[in-house]
Amino acid sequence: MKKLLFITGIAIFALSCKAKAPVDYALFSGKLLNNNDDKIIVLSFNDRTFKDTILVASDGSFKDTIRGKEGMYQLIYNKMRTNIHLENGYNLTMNADSKALDSTVAVSGNGAGENNFLRARAKKAKELEGTENVYTLEQDVFKDKMNTIITSLNELLRDTKGIPESFRVAQQKDIKYTYLNKIANFEYSHARYTKKKDFKVSSDFLSDLDDIDYNNEEDYKNSRAYKSLVGMHYRNKAAEIKESENISNDIANLKAFSSIENQSIKNDLLSTTIASITRTEHLDEYYNLFMSGSTNEEEKASLTESYEKLKKVQTGKPSPKFENYINYAGGTTSLDDLKGKYVYIDVWATWCGPCIGEIPSLKKVEKQYHGKNIEFISISVDREKSYEKWKTMIKEKELGGIQLFADNEFQSQFIKDYVINGIPKFILLDPSGNIVNANAPRPSNPELISLFEGLKI
């Protein structure tokens, strides 16, 4: 099976002095007792950038070659999940009972020592943490508990034999970062779970965070906890920039991330902002900040493509059109049919929780503006196979307005012209078919009524 991901190479040398080409793969095989599925889904654990499928034979056996980044992967089999650590050169065998996947995993072969330690570490941490929510503890008790867990996990690491020194060092760091991540999250989490809205930690509680180097590329790649700490650190910087400069959140994030010294970390955090370009109210500034900060040419090219499209759907521009969308009430409807009135467009789908969450507010707004100079249009981007489900939901939830079904879900030209990559999405057009706001407020947002009132609808 052809693979789409690439593991960082480790050099394997022959017994002779002549070096062989580095091994750039891991062998992964095994058998699942009581097999009841034909595939294992493999996801990279830290960033979810990789997804692949390993076929499982009828007898439960599987075997594959994995080429990808070194680190943890999540395996999903018949809706059950377990984790596996893979590195180049591994020849790893995993056996388990499919009736209780995670609790019955047994690994052997090259790489088993590292995987067995990781499973033992997770089990030990869970036992020491107990069933209580640690974030409900008083801060001193919380710190004592964290220190006890760290000490125990480091002892487990020290006593584990047969693992590479590089892996041991990386785990020692990750144990520390996991603790620091919990410290960093304590104030917010304690306030939330104890319902003490005004709770603040003592002045010295966060002192353990003072010496963190937030520009360590190796730790960023190897430790999910460190990656979380870095992200939190720079988002806190963004919040400070937003307040001090009185700017929008998306621009503040771009400014904070662009200040990162390590280019690899900078690129990664900048990539988390890409979707925001479709919602920003400062398109040119957003684009220029991203382009000057990132060195990821693939992402910059993709962003440029979106930017050029978005320039065409700014306020005052003629709206892209849709034609002959199926109308729930019968026949078809095109955007040109609606000229002469303001048009408030809701792009949604039956599978979208936040979309459904807006329905009560949308119905309320529709009722408030019934008979006025505005049409409310809902465009479903459901797949064709969900057409009947769409019709049923409209009937059961008594949806109002004009209910339309897009001609090719997210690939519909109207959807692509607006660069819609997430829903719900709301658009407001004027009676001439020009764009008032390509990112109009949601029905649940009081700013929508203020917008309507300002337009004297």
HELIX and SHEET records of a PDB file:
HELIX    1   1 SER A   98  ALA A  100  5                                   3    
HELIX    2   2 LEU A  101  THR A  104  1                                   4    
HELIX    3   3 ALA A  112  GLU A  129  1                                  18    
HELIX    4   4 VAL A  134  THR A  136  5                                   3    
HELIX    5   5 GLN A  139  ASP A  159  1                                  21    
HELIX    6   6 GLU A  165  THR A  194  1                                  30    
HELIX    7   7 PHE A  205  LEU A  209  5                                   5    
HELIX    8   8 GLU A  217  ASN A  222  1                                   6    
HELIX    9   9 ARG A  224  GLU A  245  1                                  22    
HELIX   10  10 ASN A  249  SER A  258  1                                  10    
HELIX   11  11 GLN A  263  SER A  271  1                                   9    
HELIX   12  12 ILE A  274  THR A  278  5                                   5    
HELIX   13  13 LEU A  283  GLY A  293  1                                  11    
HELIX   14  14 GLU A  297  LEU A  310  1                                  14    
HELIX   15  15 LYS A  311  VAL A  313  5                                   3    
HELIX   16  16 LEU A  335  LEU A  338  5                                   4    
HELIX   17  17 GLY A  353  GLY A  357  1                                   5    
HELIX   18  18 ILE A  359  GLN A  368  1                                  10    
HELIX   19  19 GLU A  384  SER A  386  5                                   3    
HELIX   20  20 TYR A  387  GLU A  396  1                                  10    
HELIX   21  21 GLU A  409  GLN A  411  5                                   3    
HELIX   22  22 GLN A  413  ASP A  417  1                                   5    
HELIX   23  23 GLU A  447  LEU A  455  1                                   9    
SHEET    1   A 4 SER A  61  ILE A  66  0                                        
SHEET    2   A 4 ALA A  26  LEU A  33 -1                                        
SHEET    3   A 4 ASN A  91  ASP A  97  1                                        
SHEET    4   A 4 ALA A 106  ASN A 110 -1                                        
SHEET    1   B 4 LYS A  51  LEU A  55  0                                        
SHEET    2   B 4 LYS A  39  SER A  44 -1                                        
SHEET    3   B 4 GLY A  71  TYR A  77 -1                                        
SHEET    4   B 4 MET A  80  LEU A  86 -1                                        
SHEET    1   C 7 THR A 332  THR A 333  0                                        
SHEET    2   C 7 TYR A 325  ASN A 327 -1                                        
SHEET    3   C 7 ILE A 402  PHE A 405 -1                                        
SHEET    4   C 7 ILE A 374  SER A 380  1                                        
SHEET    5   C 7 TYR A 342  TRP A 348  1                                        
SHEET    6   C 7 LYS A 425  LEU A 429 -1                                        
SHEET    7   C 7 ILE A 435  ASN A 437 -1                                        
END                                                                             
